[in-house]
Amino acid sequence: MVTVLFVGMNVWLWRLEIAGKGRFNSAVSPAVVWRKMLLAQDSSSLNIVQQGRRIGFCQWRPTVKQQRSSRADADDLSVEEMTQEVTGYEIDLDGYFLVDDATRLRFNANLVIDTNFLWRQIDVRFVLRPDSWEFFADAGTERFRVRLEDDNGKRERTFKFSDLDHPEQVLRHLGVGGLAPVLAGLGQPLGRLQATNLLSGITWQAERDHLQMNRASIPIFRVQAGAFNRPQATAFIGIFGEVLRVELPGDVALASDLMKTL
């Protein structure tokens, strides 16, 4: 019996380590990875690195929004029935990066997602003292608001999503019409973004993979994104939804301390 158990365990380990590797690099739906990221129990602390030099820091925090069931106030409920009802999800991204040795640009973003995993609201803010820029969009009303504060004073305008068909007019209303050529260089007008999906212009691919760390092979998801015929971004996501590393164009990377060995 001991011999049979020993042989059986070795066969199982061989299948896991050798034969099982055939499961790596197999395609997986990006939606599966996205759900795991939303349901991750812990936040991800990431250093922003460019060409090996640390230039900033950010933190990715997913939250599951819950509320007590409408029947939770009844006195005759059992413990099993007193459950929390999921009402949506939120993602917060906060951090900063160095514009130069003496100047920091701070940013924070909040994304609200419903139970169908469609975005409902997004709020993004950048602060480069004394200037600040804020963008807020609501999928329900199909409107977005822009607030600017700079040497020209404070300005706030609200637009419809359909106004993005002519982004140069939006910029002109905000007093920054000189940025229109920059938008034209993106290769796709902002107006093509759909109200139900802010990322409609991005193509996604995801696959199961593994990384070698300290003589151990850990399973991960590798997600690649391509947009506007620009270089792709690649994200390494843990099997529990934690963000391990994100590689961006310009030799910029967001890296967790856990991935220093990469």
Buried (B, 14 or more C-beta within 10 A) or exposed (E): EEEEEEEEEEEEEEEEEEEBEEEBEEEBEBEEBBBBBBEBEEBBBBBBBBEEEEBBBBBBBBBBBEEEBEEEEEEEEEEEEEEEEEEBBBBBBBBBBBEEEEEBBBBBBBBBBBEEEEBBBBBBBBBBEEEBBBBBBBBEEEBBBBBBBBEEEEBEBEBEBEBBEBBBBBBBBBEBEEBBEEBEEBEBBBBEBEBEEBEEBBEBBBBBBBBEBEEEEBEBBBBBBBBEEEEBBBBBBBEEBBBBBBBBEEEBBBBBEBBEEB
